Amino acid sequence: MTRDTPEDVSTAGAKDILDVLNLLKGGEEKISEVELKLDEMEKKMDSLLVQLEDLHKDNNDLAKSSSQK
């Protein structure tokens, strides 16, 4: 069994730190991707809401014209 030298421990610690930093960077990239997808979904939902409001208005107009006949 060999003992780790201070240099070995320092190198291993630096490697661990780099691994953690790389994981954090990867996590940040994934978060950015998710944020972009959420923005796209929000735009689609806004568009669908406008369409739904238009359909509701058209339906109300149709109901009014039908009741006047």
C-alpha positions as CSV (number, residue, x, y, z in Angstrom):
1,M,0.0,0.0,0.0
2,T,1.4,3.4,-1.0
3,R,0.8,6.7,0.6
4,D,-0.4,9.6,-1.4
5,T,2.1,12.4,-1.6
6,P,0.8,16.0,-1.1
7,E,1.2,16.5,-4.8
8,D,-1.0,13.4,-5.5
9,V,-3.7,14.6,-3.2
10,S,-3.5,18.1,-4.7
11,T,-3.7,16.8,-8.2
12,A,-6.7,14.5,-7.3
13,G,-8.4,17.5,-5.6
14,A,-7.9,19.7,-8.6
15,K,-9.2,17.0,-10.9
16,D,-12.3,16.6,-8.7
17,I,-12.8,20.4,-8.8
18,L,-12.5,20.4,-12.6
19,D,-15.0,17.6,-12.8
20,V,-17.5,19.5,-10.6
21,L,-17.0,22.7,-12.7
22,N,-17.6,20.7,-15.9
23,L,-20.8,19.2,-14.4
24,L,-21.9,22.7,-13.4
25,K,-21.2,24.0,-16.9
26,G,-23.2,21.2,-18.4
27,G,-26.0,21.9,-16.0
28,E,-26.0,25.5,-17.0
29,E,-26.2,24.6,-20.7
30,K,-29.2,22.3,-20.0
31,I,-30.9,25.0,-18.0
32,S,-30.5,27.4,-20.9
33,E,-32.0,24.8,-23.3
34,V,-35.0,24.3,-20.9
35,E,-35.4,28.1,-20.7
36,L,-35.5,28.4,-24.5
37,K,-38.1,25.6,-24.7
38,L,-40.2,27.3,-22.0
39,D,-40.1,30.6,-23.9
40,E,-41.2,28.8,-27.1
41,M,-44.0,27.1,-25.2
42,E,-45.1,30.4,-23.7
43,K,-45.3,32.0,-27.1
44,K,-47.4,29.0,-28.4
45,M,-49.7,29.2,-25.4
46,D,-50.1,33.0,-25.9
47,S,-51.0,32.3,-29.5
48,L,-53.5,29.6,-28.5
49,L,-55.0,31.9,-26.0
50,V,-55.6,34.6,-28.6
51,Q,-57.2,32.0,-30.9
52,L,-59.4,30.8,-28.1
53,E,-60.5,34.4,-27.2
54,D,-61.3,34.9,-30.9
55,L,-63.4,31.7,-31.0
56,H,-65.2,32.8,-27.9
57,K,-66.0,36.2,-29.4
58,D,-67.2,34.5,-32.7
59,N,-69.3,32.1,-30.7
60,N,-70.9,35.0,-28.7
61,D,-71.5,36.9,-31.9
62,L,-73.1,33.9,-33.5
63,A,-75.3,33.3,-30.5
64,K,-76.5,36.9,-30.5
65,S,-77.3,36.8,-34.2
66,S,-79.2,33.5,-33.8
67,S,-81.2,34.8,-30.9
68,Q,-82.2,37.9,-32.9
69,K,-83.7,35.8,-35.7
